[in-house]
Amino acid sequence: MNHNTPLSPRPLRHLSDVQQRVMTTAHLRSRGVSTADINTQCRPGGSWQQLLPGVYLLRPGPATTEERLHAVLMYAARCPVAEPAVPAQPGAAEPHAPQGYTDAMITGLAALALHRFAAAPPLLSLDRLDVLVPRLRRLRSTGCVRIVRTPGMPEPVQLGGIPVAPVPRALADAVADITDAGVVRRLLTEAVRGGHCEPAAVVRELTHARLLSRPHVVDAVDSLLAEGRAIAEDRLYRLVTEHGLPDPVWNVELRLPGGPLLGGLDAYWPDHAVALELDTRAPRQDDDAMWSEYARKREHLERLGITVVHVTPRKLRDSMEQQATVVRTALMASGDRDPAAYVVVLPR
């Protein structure tokens, strides 16, 4: 038997090219390849090679990046793609393979590289690939695989057939091992500037990973939140100009004549008594307490006859036209409301 000999009469056309080159012990045995045959093929100078425990590359030479990724997932997944084929439905021409990898996904720097982060090193340069698995899986890090455990698996993003952790989770797993403050700052900044996610999602994952006790991470997060705020404000300016809304006064404080401050607003239309507020709360703060503060301010303003439109950075990013409609509706409805109380508008 050599590497050109068919493994089995079973067709392999249902597998991708890389899945025909990278296989597990179970899959090889299902094709009629014995343990002795596997050991013979993997001897020094042989046609095959063992990449990881129970995972083989059916050709000589260095593994490609794609082959490494699939090998790592086959090692870590509960039900990898390259396991024995599932019987076809009646009338089907040939068996079909299970879809996807269960309970395993690429995370950390490798995931960020797959998400096309310029600040992440190329996949070829990574000696280790991080794989996220459920906390109770019995697996150990070995070779190029580092097992990262979690009590709750996120929904993976499929990139070229590879299950990849979403950007916030991948960032947290990458930052956990990075001590260079500049690298951390570049990765977090690119996540926001590149439109991969909102700052709140990143900070939430860093909080769950207990990384905000590290000074260089805290400094990067402060910059990230400032960056996110600036991007959200720019989108808000675009919302007004690109959708033909009347110009508001920007970044103001309201107060009752001779009374206390009513709070700051990102935009205010005095002639319509309509206020707009961006929700850029930092997840490090007590969400319940912060939301209560938002709610109290909104209720107070609305008792004075001022309509408050509450917008999140994510809504501005994903549905700007819809948010413009919400603001326009509030402005148009102002003529049907009782006049608002007189308030003093101050620059913030």
JOVEN-V707655 format. One record per residue. N is the residue number from 0. OMEGA is omega in radians with two decimals (NA if undefined). BURIAL is I if it has 24 or more other ideal C-beta (glycine too) atoms within 12 Angstrom, else O. Layout:
n->{N,N}
omega->{OMEGA,OMEGA}
burial->{BURIAL,BURIAL}
//
This chain:
n->{0,1,2,3,4,5,6,7,8,9,10,11,12,13,14,15,16,17,18,19,20,21,22,23,24,25,26,27,28,29,30,31,32,33,34,35,36,37,38,39,40,41,42,43,44,45,46,47,48,49,50,51,52,53,54,55,56,57,58,59,60,61,62,63,64,65,66,67,68,69,70,71,72,73,74,75,76,77,78,79,80,81,82,83,84,85,86,87,88,89,90,91,92,93,94,95,96,97,98,99,100,101,102,103,104,105,106,107,108,109,110,111,112,113,114,115,116,117,118,119,120,121,122,123,124,125,126,127,128,129,130,131,132,133,134,135,136,137,138,139,140,141,142,143,144,145,146,147,148,149,150,151,152,153,154,155,156,157,158,159,160,161,162,163,164,165,166,167,168,169,170,171,172,173,174,175,176,177,178,179,180,181,182,183,184,185,186,187,188,189,190,191,192,193,194,195,196,197,198,199,200,201,202,203,204,205,206,207,208,209,210,211,212,213,214,215,216,217,218,219,220,221,222,223,224,225,226,227,228,229,230,231,232,233,234,235,236,237,238,239,240,241,242,243,244,245,246,247,248,249,250,251,252,253,254,255,256,257,258,259,260,261,262,263,264,265,266,267,268,269,270,271,272,273,274,275,276,277,278,279,280,281,282,283,284,285,286,287,288,289,290,291,292,293,294,295,296,297,298,299,300,301,302,303,304,305,306,307,308,309,310,311,312,313,314,315,316,317,318,319,320,321,322,323,324,325,326,327,328,329,330,331,332,333,334,335,336,337,338,339,340,341,342,343,344,345,346,347}
omega->{3.05,-3.02,3.07,-3.13,3.11,-3.13,-3.00,3.04,3.14,3.11,3.14,-3.05,3.13,3.12,3.06,-3.13,-3.09,3.12,3.02,3.13,-3.12,-3.09,3.09,3.08,-3.10,-3.13,3.11,3.13,3.11,3.10,3.09,3.13,-3.10,3.08,3.12,3.11,3.13,-3.13,3.13,-3.12,-3.06,3.07,3.07,-3.09,-3.13,-3.06,-3.13,3.06,3.09,3.13,-3.11,3.11,3.11,-3.12,-2.99,3.01,-3.01,3.04,3.06,3.08,-3.12,3.09,3.04,3.09,-3.14,3.12,3.11,-3.12,3.13,3.12,3.14,-3.14,3.09,3.10,-2.98,-3.00,3.10,-3.13,-3.05,-3.13,-3.01,3.01,-3.07,-3.09,3.10,3.13,-3.12,3.05,3.14,3.12,3.14,-3.05,-3.05,3.13,3.12,-3.08,3.03,-3.10,3.00,3.09,-3.10,3.04,3.04,3.08,3.11,3.12,3.10,-3.08,3.11,3.11,3.13,3.07,3.10,3.04,3.08,3.03,3.08,-3.11,3.11,3.12,3.11,-3.13,-3.10,-3.09,-3.09,3.07,-3.06,3.08,-3.14,3.13,-3.13,3.14,3.06,-3.02,-3.03,3.09,3.12,-3.14,3.08,3.06,-3.13,3.11,-3.13,-3.09,2.93,-3.11,3.07,-3.05,3.11,3.09,-3.14,-3.11,3.05,3.04,-3.08,2.99,-3.14,3.13,-3.13,3.14,-3.14,3.05,-3.03,3.10,3.04,-3.00,-3.12,3.14,3.11,3.10,-3.13,3.14,3.11,-3.08,-3.13,-3.09,-3.09,3.11,3.14,-3.08,-3.13,3.13,3.13,-3.13,-3.12,-3.14,-3.12,3.14,-3.14,3.13,-3.11,-3.12,-3.13,3.12,-3.14,-3.10,3.11,-3.14,-3.09,-3.13,3.12,-3.10,3.12,3.13,3.11,3.09,3.12,-3.14,3.12,-3.12,-3.08,2.98,-3.12,-3.05,-3.08,3.07,3.12,3.13,3.13,3.13,3.10,3.08,3.14,-3.13,3.08,3.10,-3.14,3.11,-3.13,3.13,3.13,3.13,3.10,3.10,3.12,3.07,3.13,3.12,-3.11,-3.04,-3.05,-3.11,2.99,3.10,3.08,-3.12,3.03,2.86,-2.99,3.00,-3.07,2.98,3.04,3.04,3.02,3.13,-3.13,-3.09,-3.09,3.05,3.12,3.12,-3.13,3.13,3.12,3.10,-3.13,3.08,-3.04,-3.09,-3.11,-3.07,3.10,3.14,3.07,-3.11,3.05,3.09,3.10,3.12,3.05,-3.12,3.11,-3.14,3.12,-3.08,-3.12,-3.13,3.14,-3.13,3.10,3.11,3.08,-3.08,3.14,3.14,-3.13,-3.14,3.14,-3.13,-3.11,3.04,3.10,3.12,-3.14,3.09,-3.12,3.05,-3.08,-3.05,3.06,3.08,-3.13,3.11,3.10,-3.13,-2.97,-3.06,-3.09,-3.11,3.12,3.12,3.08,3.10,3.12,-3.13,-3.12,3.12,3.12,3.13,-3.12,-3.10,-3.06,-3.13,-3.13,-3.09,3.01,3.13,-3.14,3.07,3.12,3.10,3.09,-3.13,-3.11,3.06,-3.12,NA}
burial->{O,O,O,O,O,O,I,O,O,I,O,I,O,O,I,O,O,I,I,I,I,I,I,I,I,O,I,I,O,O,I,O,I,O,O,O,I,I,O,O,I,I,O,O,O,O,O,I,I,I,I,I,O,I,I,I,I,I,I,O,O,O,I,O,I,I,I,I,I,I,I,I,I,I,I,I,I,O,O,I,I,I,I,I,I,O,O,O,O,O,O,O,O,O,O,O,I,I,O,O,I,O,I,I,I,I,I,I,I,I,I,I,I,I,I,O,I,O,I,I,O,O,I,O,O,I,O,I,I,I,I,I,I,O,O,O,O,O,I,O,O,O,I,I,I,I,I,I,I,I,O,O,I,I,O,I,I,O,I,O,I,I,I,I,I,I,I,I,I,I,I,I,I,I,I,I,I,I,O,O,O,O,I,I,I,I,I,I,I,I,I,I,I,I,O,I,I,I,I,I,I,I,I,I,I,I,I,O,I,O,I,I,O,O,O,I,I,I,O,I,I,I,I,I,I,O,I,I,I,O,I,I,I,I,I,I,I,O,I,I,O,O,O,O,I,O,O,I,I,O,O,I,O,I,O,O,O,O,O,O,O,I,I,I,I,I,I,I,I,I,O,I,I,I,I,I,I,I,I,I,I,I,I,I,O,O,O,O,O,O,O,O,O,I,O,O,I,I,O,I,I,I,O,I,O,I,I,I,I,I,I,I,I,I,I,I,I,O,O,I,O,O,I,I,O,I,I,I,O,I,I,O,O,I,O,O,O,O,O,I,O,O,I,O,I,O,O,O}
//
